[in-house]
Amino acid sequence: MARPVRLGVPRERLRGVRHDRSPRRLWKASGDVDAYLKWAPNGTYKGFQDCFANGVSAAQARLLAAGQRPFAVSTGSEPSGAPAWKSLPSWAVVGTADHVIVPAEQRSLARRADAHITEVKAGHLSLITRPDVVTRVIAAAARSVR
């Protein structure tokens, strides 16, 4: 049995929350689960380094995997409200070697948002592997909305 976790939160607000000693799982009263990307390959999943961090050094990929923040599984299905791209200018950096979001899907979404599209030979983490390109796109976006 896991020891109680002291969070500095009144006890009544913690009712219905189960804590597992594993940092990989936290079941919430809502039934939602915190999720992480696994390091090892599994079935069609190529593993953290070859899928999410392709193009990043092995050492940096290990650091990214160890330091990742959880995401709630429900975030992929909950409505987000009015999309900002309908009323604001948009830019997109499409990684042509992305193994997380297929580049064709990225292009389709960017065209739907009428975004200024820049393609770069990079995986999902172009912000890390190609900061020069991402910086140019951000600077161009900032200049255009002054």
DSSP file (Angstrom, degrees, kcal/mol; ACC not computed):
  #  RESIDUE AA STRUCTURE BP1 BP2  ACC     N-H-->O    O-->H-N    N-H-->O    O-->H-N    TCO  KAPPA ALPHA  PHI   PSI    X-CA   Y-CA   Z-CA
    1    1 A M              0   0    0      0, 0.0     2,-0.1     0, 0.0    19,-0.1   0.000 360.0 360.0 360.0 135.2    0.0    0.0    0.0
    2    2 A A        -     0   0    0     17,-0.2    17,-0.1     1,-0.1     3,-0.1  -0.435 360.0-114.3 -72.9 144.4    1.3    3.4   -0.9
    3    3 A R        -     0   0    0      1,-0.1    -1,-0.1    -2,-0.1    16,-0.0  -0.451  43.2 -89.8 -72.8 151.6    2.0    5.9    1.8
    4    4 A P        -     0   0    0      0, 0.0     2,-0.5     0, 0.0    -1,-0.1  -0.309  39.3-130.3 -60.7 145.9   -0.2    9.1    1.9
    5    5 A V        -     0   0    0     -3,-0.1     2,-0.7     2,-0.0    -3,-0.0  -0.879  10.4-142.4-101.9 127.8    1.2   12.0   -0.1
    6    6 A R        +     0   0    0     -2,-0.5     0, 0.0     1,-0.1     0, 0.0  -0.814  31.8 160.5 -91.2 114.1    1.3   15.4    1.6
    7    7 A L        -     0   0    0     -2,-0.7    -1,-0.1     2,-0.3    -2,-0.0   0.408  56.9-112.2-113.1  -1.7    0.4   18.0   -0.9
    8    8 A G  S    S+     0   0    0      1,-0.3    -2,-0.1     0, 0.0     3,-0.0   0.766  78.8 127.5  72.6  23.4   -0.5   20.9    1.3
    9    9 A V  S    S-     0   0    0      1,-0.0    -1,-0.3     2,-0.0    -2,-0.3  -0.922  72.6 -95.3-114.3 137.7   -4.1   20.5    0.1
   10   10 A P    >>  -     0   0    0      0, 0.0     3,-1.6     0, 0.0     4,-0.5  -0.231  35.2-121.7 -52.0 138.1   -7.0   20.2    2.5
   11   11 A R  G >4 S+     0   0    0      1,-0.3     3,-1.6     2,-0.2     4,-0.5   0.833 109.2  61.0 -53.6 -38.8   -7.8   16.5    3.1
   12   12 A E  G >4 S+     0   0    0      1,-0.3     3,-0.6     2,-0.2    -1,-0.3   0.791  99.5  56.5 -63.3 -26.0  -11.5   16.9    1.8
   13   13 A R  G <4 S+     0   0    0     -3,-1.6    -1,-0.3     1,-0.2    -2,-0.2   0.631 103.3  55.6 -78.7 -12.6  -10.2   18.0   -1.6
   14   14 A L  G X< S+     0   0    0     -3,-1.6     3,-2.1    -4,-0.5    -1,-0.2   0.488  75.6 122.1 -97.3  -4.3   -8.1   14.8   -1.9
   15   15 A R  T <  S+     0   0    0     -3,-0.6    14,-0.1    -4,-0.5     3,-0.1  -0.346  77.5  22.5 -59.1 135.9  -11.1   12.4   -1.5
   16   16 A G  T 3  S+     0   0    0      1,-0.3     2,-0.6    12,-0.1    -1,-0.3   0.428  95.1 117.0  88.2  -1.0  -11.4   10.1   -4.5
   17   17 A V    <   -     0   0    0     -3,-2.1     2,-0.5    11,-0.1    -1,-0.3  -0.894  47.3-162.6-103.8 123.8   -7.8   10.6   -5.5
   18   18 A R  E     -A   27   0A   0      9,-1.2     9,-0.8    -2,-0.6     2,-0.5  -0.895   4.6-154.7-104.6 131.5   -5.6    7.4   -5.5
   19   19 A H  E     -A   26   0A   0     -2,-0.5     2,-0.4     7,-0.1   -17,-0.2  -0.913   2.7-160.6-107.1 129.3   -1.9    7.8   -5.6
   20   20 A D        -     0   0    0      5,-0.6     5,-0.2    -2,-0.5    -2,-0.0  -0.854  24.7-128.6-101.6 141.4    0.3    5.1   -6.9
   21   21 A R  S    S+     0   0    0     -2,-0.4    -1,-0.1     2,-0.1     5,-0.0   0.745  87.3  94.7 -64.1 -21.2    4.0    5.1   -5.9
   22   22 A S  S >  S-     0   0    0      1,-0.2     3,-1.3     2,-0.0    -2,-0.3  -0.566  72.6-146.8 -70.6 128.6    4.9    4.8   -9.6
   23   23 A P  T 3  S+     0   0    0      0, 0.0    -1,-0.2     0, 0.0    -2,-0.1   0.605  93.3  70.6 -70.6  -7.9    5.5    8.3  -11.0
   24   24 A R  T 3  S+     0   0    0      1,-0.1     2,-0.4    46,-0.0    12,-0.1   0.604  98.5  46.5 -84.2 -11.5    4.1    7.0  -14.3
   25   25 A R    <   +     0   0    0     -3,-1.3    -5,-0.6    -5,-0.2     2,-0.3  -0.992  48.1 166.4-138.2 134.7    0.4    6.7  -13.1
   26   26 A L  E     -A   19   0A   0     -2,-0.4     8,-0.8     8,-0.3     2,-0.5  -0.872  20.6-155.7-143.0 110.2   -1.9    9.0  -11.2
   27   27 A W  E     -AB  18  33A   0     -9,-0.8    -9,-1.2    -2,-0.3     2,-0.2  -0.750  16.2-155.8 -87.2 128.5   -5.6    8.0  -11.2
   28   28 A K    >   -     0   0    0      4,-1.8     3,-2.1    -2,-0.5   -11,-0.1  -0.591  30.4-107.6-101.8 163.3   -7.8   11.0  -10.6
   29   29 A A  T 3  S+     0   0    0      1,-0.3    -1,-0.1    -2,-0.2   -12,-0.1   0.807 119.2  62.1 -58.1 -29.4  -11.3   11.2   -9.3
   30   30 A S  T 3  S-     0   0    0      1,-0.1    -1,-0.3     2,-0.1     3,-0.1   0.618 116.2-114.2 -72.9 -11.4  -12.5   12.0  -12.8
   31   31 A G  S <  S+     0   0    0     -3,-2.1    -2,-0.1     1,-0.3     2,-0.1   0.431  72.7 136.1  90.5  -1.0  -11.2    8.7  -14.0
   32   32 A D        -     0   0    0     41,-0.0    -4,-1.8    40,-0.0     2,-0.4  -0.374  43.2-143.9 -79.1 161.4   -8.6   10.3  -16.2
   33   33 A V  B     -B   27   0A   0     -6,-0.2    40,-2.3    -3,-0.1     2,-0.4  -0.977  11.6-127.0-128.2 138.3   -5.0    9.1  -16.4
   34   34 A D  E     -C   72   0B   0     -8,-0.8     2,-0.3    -2,-0.4    -8,-0.3  -0.713  36.1-158.4 -78.3 133.6   -1.7   11.0  -16.7
   35   35 A A  E     -C   71   0B   0     36,-2.8    36,-1.8    -2,-0.4     2,-0.3  -0.838  15.0-172.6-120.1 154.5    0.2    9.5  -19.7
   36   36 A Y        -     0   0    0     -2,-0.3     2,-0.5    34,-0.2    29,-0.0  -0.934  32.9-105.6-135.7 157.2    3.8    9.5  -20.7
   37   37 A L        -     0   0    0     -2,-0.3     2,-0.1    28,-0.1    31,-0.1  -0.763  40.2-127.0 -83.8 129.4    5.6    8.3  -23.9
   38   38 A K        -     0   0    0     -2,-0.5    10,-0.5     1,-0.1     4,-0.1  -0.433   4.0-139.8 -75.8 151.0    7.4    5.0  -23.2
   39   39 A W  S    S+     0   0    0      8,-0.2     9,-1.3     9,-0.1    10,-0.5   0.922  79.4  70.8 -74.2 -45.9   11.1    4.7  -24.0
   40   40 A A  S    S-     0   0    0      7,-0.2     7,-0.3     1,-0.1    -2,-0.1  -0.396  89.3-105.1 -80.3 147.8   11.1    1.2  -25.5
   41   41 A P        -     0   0    0      0, 0.0     2,-0.3     0, 0.0     5,-0.2  -0.319  37.1-177.1 -62.6 152.4    9.5    0.2  -28.8
   42   42 A N  B >   -D   45   0C   0      3,-2.2     3,-2.1     1,-0.1     2,-0.2  -0.824  53.1 -48.3-157.2 111.7    6.2   -1.7  -28.6
   43   43 A G  T 3  S-     0   0    0      1,-0.3    -1,-0.1    -2,-0.3     0, 0.0  -0.434 128.2  -9.2  62.8-124.8    4.3   -3.0  -31.6
   44   44 A T  T 3  S+     0   0    0     -2,-0.2     2,-0.5    -3,-0.1    -1,-0.3   0.630 114.1 100.9 -81.1 -13.0    4.2   -0.3  -34.3
   45   45 A Y  B <   -D   42   0C   0     -3,-2.1    -3,-2.2     1,-0.1     3,-0.1  -0.624  63.3-154.9 -74.2 123.2    5.5    2.3  -31.8
   46   46 A K        -     0   0    0     -2,-0.5     4,-0.4     1,-0.2    -1,-0.1   0.505  45.0-100.4 -79.8  -4.6    9.2    2.8  -32.6
   47   47 A G     >  -     0   0    0     -7,-0.3     4,-2.0    -5,-0.1     5,-0.4  -0.176  42.4 -69.2  99.4 161.4   10.1    3.9  -29.2
   48   48 A F  H  >>S+     0   0    0     -9,-1.3     5,-2.7   -10,-0.5     4,-0.6   0.908 128.6  44.7 -55.2 -50.8   10.8    7.4  -27.8
   49   49 A Q  H  45S+     0   0    0    -10,-0.5     7,-0.3     1,-0.2    -1,-0.2   0.912 119.0  39.5 -67.9 -42.4   14.0    8.1  -29.6
   50   50 A D  H  45S+     0   0    0     -4,-0.4    -1,-0.2     4,-0.1    -2,-0.2   0.686 128.6  30.2 -82.6 -17.0   13.0    6.9  -33.1
   51   51 A C  H ><5S+     0   0    0     -4,-2.0    48,-0.7     2,-0.1     3,-0.6   0.840 133.4  17.2-101.6 -70.6    9.4    8.3  -32.9
   52   52 A F  T 3<5S+     0   0    0     -4,-0.6    73,-0.3    -5,-0.4    -3,-0.2   0.878 135.2  34.3 -74.5 -39.9    9.2   11.4  -30.8
   53   53 A A  T > <S+     0   0    0     -5,-2.7     3,-2.1    71,-0.1    -1,-0.2  -0.019  75.8 150.1-111.1  30.0   12.9   12.4  -30.7
   54   54 A N  T <  S+     0   0    0     -3,-0.6    69,-0.4     1,-0.3    71,-0.4  -0.427  71.5  28.2 -64.0 135.6   14.1   11.3  -34.1
   55   55 A G  T 3  S+     0   0    0      1,-0.4     2,-0.3    -2,-0.1    -1,-0.3   0.299  99.0 107.8  95.2  -8.4   17.0   13.6  -35.1
   56   56 A V  S <  S-     0   0    0     -3,-2.1    -1,-0.4    -7,-0.3    -3,-0.1  -0.775  80.3 -98.4-100.3 146.2   18.0   14.3  -31.5
   57   57 A S     >  -     0   0    0     -2,-0.3     4,-2.6     1,-0.1     5,-0.2  -0.201  31.8-114.8 -59.4 155.7   21.2   12.8  -30.1
   58   58 A A  H  > S+     0   0    0      1,-0.2     4,-2.1     2,-0.2     5,-0.2   0.894 116.3  51.2 -60.0 -41.0   20.7    9.6  -28.0
   59   59 A A  H  > S+     0   0    0      1,-0.2     4,-1.7     2,-0.2    -1,-0.2   0.923 112.4  45.1 -64.2 -44.0   21.9   11.5  -24.8
   60   60 A Q  H  > S+     0   0    0      1,-0.2     4,-2.6     2,-0.2    -2,-0.2   0.878 110.1  55.2 -68.6 -36.6   19.5   14.3  -25.3
   61   61 A A  H  X S+     0   0    0     -4,-2.6     4,-2.5     1,-0.2    -1,-0.2   0.902 106.5  51.3 -61.8 -40.6   16.6   11.9  -26.1
   62   62 A R  H  X S+     0   0    0     -4,-2.1     4,-2.3     2,-0.2    -1,-0.2   0.907 110.8  48.3 -63.0 -41.0   17.2   10.1  -22.8
   63   63 A L  H  X S+     0   0    0     -4,-1.7     4,-2.0     2,-0.2    -2,-0.2   0.913 111.9  49.4 -64.6 -42.3   17.1   13.5  -21.0
   64   64 A L  H  X S+     0   0    0     -4,-2.6     4,-0.5     2,-0.2    -2,-0.2   0.906 111.7  48.5 -63.2 -41.9   13.9   14.5  -22.8
   65   65 A A  H >< S+     0   0    0     -4,-2.5     3,-0.8     1,-0.2    -1,-0.2   0.919 113.3  46.9 -64.6 -43.0   12.3   11.1  -22.0
   66   66 A A  H 3< S+     0   0    0     -4,-2.3    -1,-0.2     1,-0.2    -2,-0.2   0.830 117.4  42.9 -68.6 -31.5   13.3   11.4  -18.3
   67   67 A G  H 3< S+     0   0    0     -4,-2.0    -1,-0.2    -5,-0.2    -2,-0.2   0.344  82.3 131.1 -98.7   6.6   12.0   14.9  -18.0
   68   68 A Q    <<  -     0   0    0     -3,-0.8    -3,-0.1    -4,-0.5    -4,-0.0  -0.268  52.3-132.0 -63.8 146.8    8.8   14.7  -19.9
   69   69 A R        -     0   0    0      1,-0.1    -1,-0.1   -33,-0.0    -2,-0.0  -0.717  27.8-105.9 -94.4 148.1    5.7   16.1  -18.3
   70   70 A P        -     0   0    0      0, 0.0     2,-0.4     0, 0.0   -34,-0.2  -0.312  26.5-152.5 -71.8 156.1    2.5   14.1  -18.2
   71   71 A F  E     -C   35   0B   0    -36,-1.8   -36,-2.8   -38,-0.0     2,-0.3  -0.988  22.9-113.6-125.8 143.1   -0.5   14.7  -20.4
   72   72 A A  E >   -C   34   0B   0     -2,-0.4     3,-1.7   -38,-0.2     4,-0.3  -0.577  18.9-136.8 -74.8 131.7   -4.1   13.8  -19.5
   73   73 A V  G >  S+     0   0    0    -40,-2.3     3,-1.2    -2,-0.3     4,-0.1   0.833 101.0  62.6 -57.4 -34.3   -5.4   11.2  -21.8
   74   74 A S  G >> S+     0   0    0      1,-0.2     3,-2.0   -41,-0.2     4,-1.3   0.661  79.7  84.2 -68.7 -15.8   -8.8   13.0  -22.0
   75   75 A T  G <4 S+     0   0    0     -3,-1.7    -1,-0.2     1,-0.3    -2,-0.1   0.773  82.9  60.9 -62.1 -23.8   -7.1   16.1  -23.7
   76   76 A G  G <4 S+     0   0    0     -3,-1.2    -1,-0.3    -4,-0.3    -2,-0.1   0.630 114.3  32.5 -76.6 -11.7   -7.3   14.4  -27.1
   77   77 A S  T <4 S+     0   0    0     -3,-2.0    -2,-0.2    -4,-0.1    -1,-0.2   0.493  92.8  99.3-123.1  -6.1  -11.1   14.2  -27.0
   78   78 A E  S  < S-     0   0    0     -4,-1.3     2,-0.0     1,-0.1     0, 0.0  -0.654  78.1-110.0 -85.8 139.1  -12.3   17.3  -25.0
   79   79 A P        -     0   0    0      0, 0.0     3,-0.1     0, 0.0    -1,-0.1  -0.352  23.0-159.2 -64.2 145.8  -13.5   20.3  -27.0
   80   80 A S        -     0   0    0      1,-0.4     2,-0.2    -2,-0.0    -2,-0.0   0.468  33.9-118.5-107.6  -3.3  -11.2   23.3  -26.8
   81   81 A G        -     0   0    0      2,-0.0    -1,-0.4     3,-0.0     3,-0.0  -0.530  66.8  -6.5  95.7-168.5  -13.5   26.1  -27.7
   82   82 A A  S    S-     0   0    0     -2,-0.2     2,-0.3     1,-0.1     3,-0.0  -0.425  77.7-117.2 -65.7 129.5  -13.3   28.5  -30.6
   83   83 A P    >   -     0   0    0      0, 0.0     3,-1.3     0, 0.0     4,-0.3  -0.506  11.8-144.7 -71.2 132.1  -10.1   28.0  -32.6
   84   84 A A  G >> S+     0   0    0     -2,-0.3     3,-1.8     1,-0.3     4,-1.7   0.804  93.3  71.7 -65.3 -29.7   -7.8   31.0  -32.6
   85   85 A W  G 34 S+     0   0    0      1,-0.3    -1,-0.3     2,-0.2     5,-0.1   0.669  85.4  67.9 -65.3 -14.3   -6.6   30.4  -36.2
   86   86 A K  G <4 S+     0   0    0     -3,-1.3    -1,-0.3     1,-0.2    -2,-0.2   0.767 117.9  19.8 -74.1 -23.2  -10.0   31.4  -37.4
   87   87 A S  T <4 S+     0   0    0     -3,-1.8    -2,-0.2    -4,-0.3    -1,-0.2   0.478 119.2  61.5-123.9  -5.9   -9.4   35.0  -36.4
   88   88 A L  S  < S-     0   0    0     -4,-1.7    -1,-0.1     1,-0.0     2,-0.0  -0.917  86.6-101.1-123.3 149.2   -5.6   35.3  -36.0
   89   89 A P        -     0   0    0      0, 0.0     2,-0.3     0, 0.0    26,-0.1  -0.361  43.7-154.2 -63.5 149.1   -2.8   34.9  -38.6
   90   90 A S        -     0   0    0     24,-0.4    26,-2.3    23,-0.2     2,-0.3  -0.925  15.8-165.9-131.2 152.7   -1.0   31.6  -38.3
   91   91 A W  E     -e  116   0D   0     -2,-0.3     2,-0.4    24,-0.3    26,-0.2  -0.963   8.0-165.4-131.7 149.7    2.4   30.1  -39.0
   92   92 A A  E     -e  117   0D   0     24,-2.5    26,-2.6    -2,-0.3     2,-0.6  -0.998  13.7-157.4-140.0 135.2    3.4   26.4  -39.2
   93   93 A V  E     -e  118   0D   0     -2,-0.4     2,-0.6    24,-0.2    26,-0.2  -0.958  20.1-159.7-107.5 114.5    6.7   24.7  -39.2
   94   94 A V  E     -e  119   0D   0     24,-2.9    26,-2.5    -2,-0.6     2,-0.7  -0.852   8.0-146.9-100.9 118.2    6.2   21.2  -40.8
   95   95 A G  E >   -e  120   0D   0     -2,-0.6     3,-1.6    24,-0.2    26,-0.2  -0.753   4.2-158.7 -83.0 114.4    8.9   18.6  -40.0
   96   96 A T  T 3  S+     0   0    0     24,-2.6    25,-0.2    -2,-0.7    27,-0.1   0.624  92.5  47.4 -72.8 -11.1    9.1   16.5  -43.1
   97   97 A A  T 3  S+     0   0    0     25,-2.5    27,-0.3    23,-0.4    -1,-0.3   0.086  80.2 141.0-111.8  21.1   10.7   13.6  -41.1
   98   98 A D    <   -     0   0    0     -3,-1.6    25,-0.1    25,-0.4   -46,-0.1  -0.471  29.3-176.3 -68.5 128.4    8.1   13.8  -38.3
   99   99 A H  S    S+     0   0    0    -48,-0.7     3,-0.2    -2,-0.2    -1,-0.1   0.341  79.2  55.1-105.0   3.4    7.1   10.3  -37.0
  100  100 A V  S    S+     0   0    0      1,-0.4     2,-0.6   -49,-0.2   -48,-0.1   0.856 118.1  23.5 -98.3 -54.2    4.5   11.6  -34.5
  101  101 A I  S    S-     0   0    0     -6,-0.1    -1,-0.4     4,-0.0    -3,-0.1  -0.965  93.1-118.0-115.8 116.3    2.2   13.7  -36.8
  102  102 A V    >>  -     0   0    0     -2,-0.6     4,-2.0    -3,-0.2     3,-1.0  -0.255  20.3-127.6 -54.1 130.9    2.4   12.6  -40.4
  103  103 A P  H 3> S+     0   0    0      0, 0.0     4,-2.7     0, 0.0     5,-0.2   0.836 108.8  57.5 -52.4 -36.9    3.7   15.6  -42.5
  104  104 A A  H 3> S+     0   0    0      1,-0.2     4,-2.1     2,-0.2     5,-0.1   0.887 107.7  48.0 -62.1 -37.2    0.8   15.4  -44.9
  105  105 A E  H <> S+     0   0    0     -3,-1.0     4,-2.5     2,-0.2     5,-0.2   0.896 110.2  51.8 -69.0 -40.5   -1.6   15.8  -41.9
  106  106 A Q  H  X S+     0   0    0     -4,-2.0     4,-2.5     2,-0.2    -2,-0.2   0.930 111.0  47.7 -59.9 -45.4    0.5   18.8  -40.7
  107  107 A R  H  X S+     0   0    0     -4,-2.7     4,-2.8     2,-0.2     5,-0.2   0.919 110.8  51.6 -61.7 -43.7    0.3   20.4  -44.1
  108  108 A S  H  X S+     0   0    0     -4,-2.1     4,-2.2     1,-0.2    -2,-0.2   0.923 112.3  45.2 -60.4 -46.1   -3.5   19.8  -44.3
  109  109 A L  H  X S+     0   0    0     -4,-2.5     4,-1.7     2,-0.2    -1,-0.2   0.890 113.1  50.9 -65.6 -39.0   -4.1   21.4  -40.9
  110  110 A A  H  <>S+     0   0    0     -4,-2.5     5,-2.9    -5,-0.2    -2,-0.2   0.907 110.5  48.6 -65.7 -41.7   -1.8   24.3  -41.7
  111  111 A R  H ><5S+     0   0    0     -4,-2.8     3,-1.5     1,-0.2    -2,-0.2   0.903 108.1  55.0 -64.2 -39.8   -3.7   24.9  -45.0
  112  112 A R  H 3<5S+     0   0    0     -4,-2.2    -1,-0.2     1,-0.3    -2,-0.2   0.871 110.0  46.3 -59.8 -36.7   -7.0   24.8  -43.2
  113  113 A A  T 3<5S-     0   0    0     -4,-1.7    -1,-0.3    -5,-0.1   -23,-0.2   0.413 111.8-123.7 -84.2   1.8   -5.7   27.5  -40.9
  114  114 A D  T < 5 +     0   0    0     -3,-1.5   -24,-0.4    -4,-0.2    -3,-0.2   0.889  53.5 172.6  54.4  40.9   -4.5   29.5  -43.9
  115  115 A A      < -     0   0    0     -5,-2.9     2,-0.7    -6,-0.1   -24,-0.3  -0.391  44.5-110.1 -80.6 155.3   -1.1   29.4  -42.2
  116  116 A H  E     -e   91   0D   0    -26,-2.3   -24,-2.5    -2,-0.1     2,-0.5  -0.795  46.3-148.2 -78.2 116.0    2.3   30.5  -43.6
  117  117 A I  E     -e   92   0D   0     -2,-0.7     2,-0.4   -26,-0.2   -24,-0.2  -0.788  22.6-178.8-102.8 130.4    3.9   27.1  -44.0
  118  118 A T  E     -e   93   0D   0    -26,-2.6   -24,-2.9    -2,-0.5     2,-0.4  -0.996  14.0-153.8-121.4 126.4    7.7   26.5  -43.7
  119  119 A E  E     -e   94   0D   0     -2,-0.4     2,-0.4   -26,-0.2   -24,-0.2  -0.811  14.2-178.5-100.8 142.6    8.9   22.9  -44.3
  120  120 A V  E     -e   95   0D   0    -26,-2.5   -24,-2.6    -2,-0.4     2,-1.7  -0.998  37.1-114.9-140.1 140.5   12.1   21.7  -42.6
  121  121 A K  S    S+     0   0    0     -2,-0.4     2,-0.3   -26,-0.2   -26,-0.1  -0.608  77.8 107.2 -75.6  92.6   13.9   18.4  -42.8
  122  122 A A        -     0   0    0     -2,-1.7   -25,-2.5   -28,-0.1   -24,-0.3  -0.975  64.7-114.5-161.0 162.6   13.4   17.5  -39.2
  123  123 A G    >   -     0   0    0    -69,-0.4     3,-0.6    -2,-0.3   -25,-0.4   0.100  62.7 -62.4 -84.9-155.5   11.5   15.2  -36.9
  124  124 A H  T 3  S+     0   0    0    -73,-0.4     2,-0.5   -27,-0.3     3,-0.3   0.761 129.1  60.0 -66.3 -26.4    8.8   16.2  -34.3
  125  125 A L  T >>  +     0   0    0    -71,-0.4     4,-2.5   -73,-0.3     3,-1.6  -0.312  56.5 142.9-101.7  50.3   11.3   18.3  -32.3
  126  126 A S  H <>  +     0   0    0     -3,-0.6     4,-2.5    -2,-0.5     8,-0.3   0.778  67.2  68.4 -60.6 -25.9   12.4   20.8  -34.9
  127  127 A L  H 34 S+     0   0    0     -3,-0.3    -1,-0.3     1,-0.2    -2,-0.1   0.834 112.1  32.0 -60.7 -31.4   12.5   23.4  -32.2
  128  128 A I  H <4 S+     0   0    0     -3,-1.6    -2,-0.2     2,-0.1    -1,-0.2   0.866 127.0  38.5 -90.9 -44.7   15.5   21.5  -30.8
  129  129 A T  H  < S+     0   0    0     -4,-2.5    -3,-0.2     1,-0.2    -2,-0.2   0.772 131.2  24.4 -83.7 -25.6   17.1   20.2  -34.0
  130  130 A R    >X  +     0   0    0     -4,-2.5     4,-1.9    -5,-0.3     3,-0.6  -0.402  66.1 152.6-134.3  58.6   16.5   23.2  -36.2
  131  131 A P  H 3> S+     0   0    0      0, 0.0     4,-2.7     0, 0.0     5,-0.2   0.780  71.8  64.7 -61.9 -25.8   16.2   26.2  -33.9
  132  132 A D  H 3> S+     0   0    0      2,-0.2     4,-1.9     1,-0.2     5,-0.1   0.928 106.2  41.5 -61.6 -45.3   17.5   28.4  -36.8
  133  133 A V  H <> S+     0   0    0     -3,-0.6     4,-2.2     2,-0.2    -1,-0.2   0.935 115.9  48.6 -68.3 -47.2   14.5   27.7  -38.9
  134  134 A V  H  X S+     0   0    0     -4,-1.9     4,-2.5    -8,-0.3    -2,-0.2   0.897 110.6  51.9 -62.0 -40.6   12.0   28.0  -36.1
  135  135 A T  H  X S+     0   0    0     -4,-2.7     4,-2.7     1,-0.2    -1,-0.2   0.911 108.5  50.9 -62.3 -43.1   13.5   31.3  -34.9
  136  136 A R  H  X S+     0   0    0     -4,-1.9     4,-2.4    -5,-0.2    -1,-0.2   0.907 110.9  48.8 -61.1 -41.4   13.2   32.7  -38.4
  137  137 A V  H  X S+     0   0    0     -4,-2.2     4,-2.4     2,-0.2    -2,-0.2   0.925 112.7  47.1 -65.5 -44.4    9.5   31.7  -38.6
  138  138 A I  H  X S+     0   0    0     -4,-2.5     4,-2.5     2,-0.2    -2,-0.2   0.917 112.9  49.4 -63.2 -43.1    8.8   33.2  -35.2
  139  139 A A  H  X S+     0   0    0     -4,-2.7     4,-2.4     2,-0.2    -2,-0.2   0.907 111.4  48.9 -64.1 -41.6   10.7   36.4  -36.1
  140  140 A A  H  X S+     0   0    0     -4,-2.4     4,-1.8     2,-0.2    -1,-0.2   0.905 111.7  49.7 -64.0 -40.9    8.8   36.7  -39.4
  141  141 A A  H  X S+     0   0    0     -4,-2.4     4,-0.9     2,-0.2    -2,-0.2   0.923 111.3  48.9 -63.1 -43.9    5.5   36.2  -37.6
  142  142 A A  H >< S+     0   0    0     -4,-2.5     3,-0.6     1,-0.2     4,-0.2   0.908 111.1  49.9 -63.8 -42.1    6.3   38.8  -35.0
  143  143 A R  H >< S+     0   0    0     -4,-2.4     3,-0.8     1,-0.2    -1,-0.2   0.857 107.8  54.8 -64.3 -33.9    7.3   41.4  -37.7
  144  144 A S  H 3< S+     0   0    0     -4,-1.8    -1,-0.2     1,-0.2    -2,-0.2   0.692 107.3  47.8 -77.8 -17.1    4.1   40.8  -39.6
  145  145 A V  T <<        0   0    0     -4,-0.9    -1,-0.2    -3,-0.6    -2,-0.2   0.253 360.0 360.0-108.3  13.3    1.7   41.5  -36.7
  146  146 A R    <         0   0    0     -3,-0.8    -1,-0.2    -4,-0.2    -2,-0.1   0.498 360.0 360.0 -68.1 360.0    3.2   44.8  -35.5
